[in-house]
């Protein structure tokens, strides 16, 4: 083994120091100020208030009388102004089920906000404030972002307004179930991963490039403590632009379906199916009368590209579909029995056509001082029931005094499952004990006895 001389060691040390100086100089030459100054004025602080009921019993001359005490708790997050007339995009979990929403601008102006619409499966919501000529963040093209690219995260972590952190894009098209049960209907599976520090309160804030253009909405962190521990995840801006536009223009997301079930190709699948390489995704099954079937795709086909984009993972296919609308025509490059084909596919909606899906009217009415609405057709299908009414607000009602929480779904009254809105409205005219049956989403069925006086 050759022995290093002092001269050689000195040369290695100087080379190492030179490389680090060059690296430091290259980083120091990057200007973050333009993006930061442009973005902070268009990122808002969101405060959501929730009313919570506390039930207790008070001794009144030997009788235990149920009593109720209400309190309000508050959560906070961030939002991005995308329209000068007051439209703001944020995470759905920042504002979902809030009794009131306050928006604080960077110049300390405060506004009351209303929810325009939401998409729980993508964890996105659009809210609006009554204001004009607001600063906005322009949308960038998240498809053109690259791993290793510098980005800034702008938001309000820990109620610290207008906080900017820097990092790089660590990965793209991450497929993570990081949003739990809220991601149960056509769940979004494609995120931008970054090491820019994101903490509680950053949710709904902006991920921008060095030009100050929006390339993502910060959504979640990977952490065992609830605080930043190295990686965070953002919804790509091309998906945000599409969903927010749908919500503003149509009230709900226009979801495009290809009509296939796919499997990612690994060596085991390739061997069992006789696939020569590991590129693309394998069509396991195909929906009858779906978009793919109508365009000539078959079970066993391997999708290689869609509209010029390589598709090797489910998350990459999901990202393409999340940016598309029913009626869009995509070019699918596929391999079948060793030959390569290209098919034009017209994407369809959940009804199997290209019409606009409108958000169903929410028929909200009052029952015993609580606000109730009928479940939508989509919700009934999701919960696999034919009939049901959900409690939207329960403050100072007999429901709350029994410990029933907002979100409880009523399915029967006195064992009658064919209940109507009139049956619920007539509860106030009943006297004595009434049996209410129902359930909370993802929970067991429950019975409550309500005493109507």
HELIX and SHEET records of a PDB file:
HELIX    1   1 UNK A    6  UNK A   28  1                                  23    
HELIX    2   2 UNK A   33  UNK A   40  1                                   8    
HELIX    3   3 UNK A   92  UNK A   95  1                                   4    
HELIX    4   4 UNK A  120  UNK A  122  5                                   3    
HELIX    5   5 UNK A  142  UNK A  144  5                                   3    
HELIX    6   6 UNK A  157  UNK A  159  5                                   3    
HELIX    7   7 UNK A  180  UNK A  182  5                                   3    
HELIX    8   8 UNK A  237  UNK A  250  1                                  14    
HELIX    9   9 UNK A  267  UNK A  273  1                                   7    
HELIX   10  10 UNK A  291  UNK A  294  1                                   4    
HELIX   11  11 UNK A  314  UNK A  322  1                                   9    
HELIX   12  12 UNK A  377  UNK A  383  1                                   7    
HELIX   13  13 UNK A  398  UNK A  401  1                                   4    
HELIX   14  14 UNK A  421  UNK A  425  1                                   5    
HELIX   15  15 UNK A  426  UNK A  429  5                                   4    
SHEET    1   A 7 UNK A  43  UNK A  60  0                                        
SHEET    2   A 7 UNK A  63  UNK A  83 -1                                        
SHEET    3   A 7 UNK A  87  UNK A  90 -1                                        
SHEET    4   A 7 UNK A 124  UNK A 129 -1                                        
SHEET    5   A 7 UNK A 110  UNK A 119 -1                                        
SHEET    6   A 7 UNK A 100  UNK A 104 -1                                        
SHEET    7   A 7 UNK A  43  UNK A  60 -1                                        
SHEET    1   B 7 UNK A 150  UNK A 155  0                                        
SHEET    2   B 7 UNK A 163  UNK A 174 -1                                        
SHEET    3   B 7 UNK A 191  UNK A 194 -1                                        
SHEET    4   B 7 UNK A 231  UNK A 236 -1                                        
SHEET    5   B 7 UNK A 214  UNK A 222 -1                                        
SHEET    6   B 7 UNK A 206  UNK A 208 -1                                        
SHEET    7   B 7 UNK A 150  UNK A 155 -1                                        
SHEET    1   C 4 UNK A 260  UNK A 264  0                                        
SHEET    2   C 4 UNK A 281  UNK A 286 -1                                        
SHEET    3   C 4 UNK A 302  UNK A 306 -1                                        
SHEET    4   C 4 UNK A 309  UNK A 310 -1                                        
SHEET    1   D 5 UNK A 260  UNK A 264  0                                        
SHEET    2   D 5 UNK A 281  UNK A 286 -1                                        
SHEET    3   D 5 UNK A 302  UNK A 306 -1                                        
SHEET    4   D 5 UNK A 329  UNK A 336 -1                                        
SHEET    5   D 5 UNK A 339  UNK A 346 -1                                        
SHEET    1   E 6 UNK A 364  UNK A 367  0                                        
SHEET    2   E 6 UNK A 370  UNK A 374 -1                                        
SHEET    3   E 6 UNK A 389  UNK A 393 -1                                        
SHEET    4   E 6 UNK A 409  UNK A 413 -1                                        
SHEET    5   E 6 UNK A 432  UNK A 439 -1                                        
SHEET    6   E 6 UNK A 445  UNK A 452 -1                                        
END                                                                             
